[in-house]
Amino acid sequence: MKKIIFTSAFAITAILFFAFKPVAEKDNGYEIKIRVNGLHDTLFFLGNHYGDKQYIQDTARVDSKGWVTFKGTKKKEGGIYLGILPSKKYFEFMLTNNQTFSLETDTLDFIKNMKVKGSPDNELFYEYLNFISAKQKATEPWRGINDNKTASKDSIELAKKKLTEIDNDVKKYKDDVINNKKDMFLSAVFKASKDVDVPDAPILANGRKDSSFTYKYYKAHFFDNVDFGNPWLLRTPILQSKIKTYLENLTYQIPDSISKSCIDICDKAKKGDKEVYKYCVVYCTSNYESSKIMGMDAVFVSMVDKYYKTNQTPWVDSVTMYKITDRAAKLKPLLLGKVAPNLIMKDTSDIFQNMNAMKARFTILAFWDPDCSHCKKEIPVLYEEYQKVKSKDVKVMAVCTETERKKWTDFIIKHKLDWTNVADIELHNNFRAIYDITSTPVVYVLDRNKKILAKRLPVEKLGEFLDHQIKVEDKK
């Protein structure tokens, strides 16, 4: 049995591959009847997969005979759907062109006891689920031997052999479905999840095998069989793992490389179904705009530049477009590696301090608010960290974001903050917009040329970051 996790967050969708195509036919709506023995006079939910999440689509009441019916005048999008009990346990079923059928099972074993009427796709689906369940049980004793450190060498070798045989049986089953059931949705799902077959690496001029061949080939051919024109696979659990594997496991985790991989995916998707294309663009854009990994906002900016600003996102209305492009415009000057915008602000003695005139190997730019609860804790910690690193040619410009002079100066005196303290008491500076300050504290680390090395860095990580940066620079 499975537990479902529900979310109300906006979902975006991914990509998959298969040769199977949804067949356009007359829309007679849908009528799905479900009976789970033991359920009476209670609510039952219809849900579906979307990306890596599941969502409730409809709710109905189980009648006195245990049946619940979901029906509508317009067909639903194909994919893998969920029958969800009040306990949030659920079973899966396929929704294809034929959307009038019945499912009957019980809570003791959803899969083993499932009876399907009127849906060849689901008959095949549950035939497979029972097959794979039996194979999983068959692996248990052999896995136990394989994982047993005290088992004999012969026993382990036999266990590995048996596990390989079972694995080959599963692969053969899937290949048979792919080759002989091409009109079935399960064939599409199996093909979509099939891994890339990598040929032997070529021999180089020095007589050795090309050690980088496998990775390069695998990545280059990862989407060879992906049919970006099929929207049904947007509602399967395979989608997100496919795109996630490409972006997180097959791509170097630096913004430039991720941006290129995102664009590769979206450009392929653009040649296919418009819903799949939209999913890919929205996923790559929102995922990296909200990433907690420093520097990944550069991917968001590159996506906006590539698709939004060039009128390749027809689903975006004018208001949303303005918000997205404006957000990218604000972030672009603050990307890692960019020269930080200069700040000229008055200190506690009303003397102008010029950030660019501060000569140091590293400049810490800290934005804080004396009324901010986090600042009250973290600015003193930042000062402690500064004491540890200032001998490494480090200077700090601490920018108070509030305009009440007494609160500002009292905090400085209380915590003996003898670095460069500045504020915009007279509201002559637009630093909040320039540096995207929507909350505090915010810490930037700049190099000697005032290029941004880090931003929104946790204050307790300052020393560790600078030590690493010094080592990197010293190696150059």
N, C-alpha and C positions, 0 to 999 in steps of 0.2 A: 504494500500500500504506500501511497505517496502523500506527502503534505504539500499544500499549495501556499505560496506567499503572494498576497495581493498587494498591489500598489496603485495609487491614483496618479502617479507622475506621468507626464507626457512620454509616450514611447515612440521611438523612431525605429525604423526597420532595417534589415540588412540584405544580404545577397546570397544566392545559392546557385547550384547548377543542376539542371537536368534537361533531357531532351523532350520529356513529356510535356504536352501543352494542354491547358484547360480548353475544353471544347465549348465553343459558343453554341448555345441551344436556347430554345424558348424558355423564358423565365416563368415557371409555374410556382415559384415560391419554395418554401421548405416546410416540412413537418417531421419533426424528430420526436419519436416516442421512446421514453426510457423508463425502465422499471428496475429498481434495486430492492430485492426481497428484504422485507423487514422494515421498510420505510413507509409511513402512512401519515397523512395530514400534516405535512411539514414542507418547508421551502426546499427547493432544489435549484441549482444554479447552472447556467450554461456559460462556459468561458472559452478562451482560446489562447494559444501561444502567440506572442508577438515579440520578436527579438529574444532577449534573455529573460523576459517576464511573462506573467500570465495575467489576463484581465477578464473580469466578469462582463458578459454581454447581455445576459437576460436572467430573469428570475421567474419561477412558476411554482405553483403549489402541487404537491403530490396528492392525488385523490385517494379515496378510501380503499381502492383496490391496489394502490401502490404505483400507479402510473402517473407520469408527468409528461406533458406535451409542450414542445416549443414549436411555434409555427409563425409564418409570416408570408406576405404576398410577394416578397422579393428575395431571391436567393442570396445567401451569404457568400462571402469570399471563401474560396477553398483553403484547406489547410488542416492542421491537427487541432481538434477542439477538445474541450474538457467537460465531463459530467461531474459536477461538484456537489458533494454532500454537505449538509449543515456543519459537520465536523471539520470541513475543509479538506477531507480526503477526496481524492478524485481518480477517475480513470480517463484514458484518452480514447478518442476515436477520430476517424477521418471524415472530413466533409469535402465531397468532390462534386461532380456534376449532378449525380443523383442525390437529392436531399430529402427524400421521403423514405424513411426506414425506421426500424425499431431495434432497440438494444435492451437485453434483459440479463441481469447478473445478480450477485449478492455480495455482501461485505466480507464474507469469509475469504473469497479469492476472486477479485474482479476479473482477472484474466482467464483463469481456468474455467470459471462458470459462466462466461459470457456467451449469450446466444444472440446471433445477428440474423435479422430478417430484412431482405430487400436491399442489401448493400454489399455487392461483391468486393468492393474495396475494403470494407471492414471485416468481411470474412477472411480475406487474405491477411489483413493486418493482425487479426487475433490468432490466426494460424502461425504467423511468425512469432508473435509474443509468447505463445505456448512453446514453440520450438526453442526460442532463446532462453526461456525460463528453464527448460529441461537441460539445455547445454550448460547454463550457469551452475545448476546443481551438480552436473557431472564433473565440473572443474574443481569443486570444493575439496574433495579428498586429495587430489593431485596438487592443488595449491598448498594444502597443509604440509605435504611432504616437501614440496619445493622450497617452502619458507622455513622448514625445520633445519636448524643449523647442526643438529646432531644426527640427521639422516645420513645414510651411506651414500657414497658417490654413485653407485649403481641405481639406488632408489631415486636420487635426484635426477639422474639422466633419464630414467623411465618416466618420471613425472613430467619433465620438460617435453618429452616425446608425446605423451598423452595430451598435454595442454596444446601443443602445436597441432595435433590431429583434430582436436575440438575446434580450435581457431580456424583451421582449414575447412572444416565442415560448415562453419558459420559463413565464411567467405564464399564457399560454393553455393550455399543456399541463396545468399544475396545476389551472386552473379546469375544464378538461374532465374531469379525474379526479374533482374535487370534485362536479361536477354529474351525471356519468354513471356513476360507480363508487361510489355512496354506501354500498354494502354492503361495501366493501373498506377495510381498515385504512389503506392509503396515502391514501385520501381524507380520513380523519380526521387524519392527520399533516399533510397539506397545509393543511387548513382551520385546524388549530391554529397553524401557523406564518405564516398570512396576516396581513399588517399591517392596521392600522386605516385605513379610507378616511375622510379628513377633508374635509368640504364646505368651500366657500369661506367665508371669514370674513364675518360680517355688517357692514354699514355703520353706524357710530355716528352719533349726532345731529350731531356736528361734521363729518360727511361723510367721515371716514376709516375705514379698515378696523380692526376690533378686533384689535390686535396680539397680544393674549393668547389669542385664541380657539383657535388651533391647538393650543397646549399643553394648555389646559383641556379641550378636546374629546377630544384624543387620550388623555389620562389618564382622563377620566371614562368613556370607552368602551373602554378597553384590554381589559377582560374581558367585553365584551358577548357574545361568541360562545364563551366558555369554558364547557365542560360539566364542571362540578366533580363530576358524578356518574359519570364514566368513569375507572376505576382503571387501565386499560391504559396510558394515557399517562404514568403514573408511571415507566414503563420505556422512556423515549425520551430522547434528548439535548436535546429541545426544552424540556422542562419547566423546568429550572433557569434557562435563559436568559430564559424568560418572566417568572418571578417576580423574577429578579435585575434585569431591565430596569425593572420597575415600582418596585422598592424603591431601586435605585441611580441610575437615570437619570431617572425621572419623579417622584421624591420629593425634596423639599429635605432635605439631609443634616443634619438636626437631630433629636434624639431624639423630640420631640413629633410631628413630621411622619411620621417612620418608624413610630412606634407606631401612628398612625392608619392608615397604609397597611397595616401588618401585620394590624391588626384588620379592615380592609376585606376583605382577602384571606381571612382565616380565617372571617369571618362568611359570605362567599359559599360557601366550601368546606363549611361546616357544613350547608348545605342540600343538598349532593350526597353523594358516596360517603364512607363513614366512613374509608377508608384515605387518601383524598386530604385530608380534613379533618385527620386525624392528622398527615400529612406537613407540612401548612402550619403547624400549631400548633407542632410540634416544631422545624421548621426555623427559624421566626421566633424561638422561644425560645432555642434553643441557639446560633444564629448570633450573636445580639447579646449573649448572656451571655459568650461567648468572644471578642467583638470586641476588636481591639487599638486601636480608635479610642476615644479618651477620651470618656466620657459616654454611650456606647451601652448601658451596663448599664441605663440608664433604660428602654430598650425591653424588655429582659428582665423588669424589675420590672413593667412595664405588662402584659406577656403573662401573667405569673403572677397578677397581680391580676384580670385579665379572664377567664381560662380555668381556671387550676389551682385557685384558691381558691374558685371558684364551681361546682365539680363538673362542669366541661365537658370533662374529660379522662379518660374511663372506662378508658383503657388503662393509666393510671398506678397502680401499686400503692401501698400505704400508706407503705412505707419510702421509696420514691422521692419520693412526694408530700411527705413530711416534709422530705427533703433539699432539694427545689426551693423549697418555700415558706420554709424556714428561710434558705436562701441569699438569697432576695429580701428577707426581713425584715432581714437584716444589711446589705444593700446600700442599702435604701431611705433610711435617714438619711444616707447618704454620697453621694447623687447630687449632681451639679453644681447649684448654686443653693441647696442645703440649708445651714442653719446647722450648722457643725461641732460635734460634741459637745465640751463643755468638758473640759479636762484640768487637774488640780491634782496636781502631782508635786514631789518634793523635788529640789533641785539638789545640786551637789557639797558644799555647806556645810550640807546637811540643812535648807535653808529651802524652804518650799513656794512654788512658782511657779504662778500662775493664768494659764492661756492667755488667758482672756477679759479679764484685766486688762492684757494687753500692748497698748498703744495704738500702732497703726501702720496705714499705708495698706494694707500687705500683710504677712501673717504666713506664714512658711514653716514648715510642720510636717514635720519629717523623722524617720522611724523608722529606726534603724540598729543594727548589732550589731558590736562590735569584733572578733569572730572571723569575721565574714562576709567572704569574699574580695572580693566586689563592693563592699561598704561600704568596705573598706580603700582601694579605688581611687576610689570615687565621692564619699565624704564630703569628702575633701580638695578634689576638684573643685568640689563644692557650696560649700565655704568660699570658694574663689577666685571663684566666681560671685557669692556674697554680698558680697564686698568690692567688686565692681563695681556692685552695685545698692543697697547699704544706704543710700546718700545719697538714695535715692528714697523714704525712709520705709518701709524694709523691716526686719522683725525675724524672728529664727529661734528656734523652740523645737525643739531636737534631743533626741529621746527615745531613750535607749538601751534596747534590748529585752532585754538580758541583766542578770543580777543580781550579777555579780562586780565589786565596786567598783574593785579595782585595775586590771583590764583597761580598765574604762571611763575612769577618771581618767588612766591612762597614755596612752591614745589621745588624750584631750583635750589633755594637756600636750605630747605629741609634735607634734601638728599645730596647736597654739596656737588652739584653737577657742574664741574669746572671745564666742560667742553664748550664749543661754540653754540650758544643758545640764541635762537632768533624767533621772531613772531611777526605777524601782520596785524598789529593792533589797529591800524588805520584803514585796513581793508583795501590796500592798494595792489595786492598781489593775487593772481589767479592760480596759485599753486595747487589747490584742491583738484581743479579740473586737469591741470597740466600733468599732475602725478597720479591721477585716478585715486584720490583719497576719499573713499566712501566709509571707511571705518578706521579705527586706530587701535594699537600702534601699527605702523608700516615701516619696515626697514629695507633700505636699498644699500648695496655695497658697490662702490665705484672703484675703478682702477686709477692709476696715476693720470690717465688721459680723460678721466671722468666717464669712461665707458661702463655700462651697467654689467656687473659680474653676477649679481644676485638681487632678487627683489622679494619682498614679503618673507624675508628670512626669519625664522624663529630666533629670538634674541639669544637663547642658550646655545644655539648652533654657530654663533659668530666665530668663536675661537677655532673650532674644528674646521669651519669653512676656510678661514684665512690661512690656517696651517696647510690645508690641502692646496689652496691656490698658490701659496709661496713655493711649494714643492713642484707644482706644475710649471711655474714660471722659471724656476731655477734650472729645470731640465732643458729649457729651450736654449 
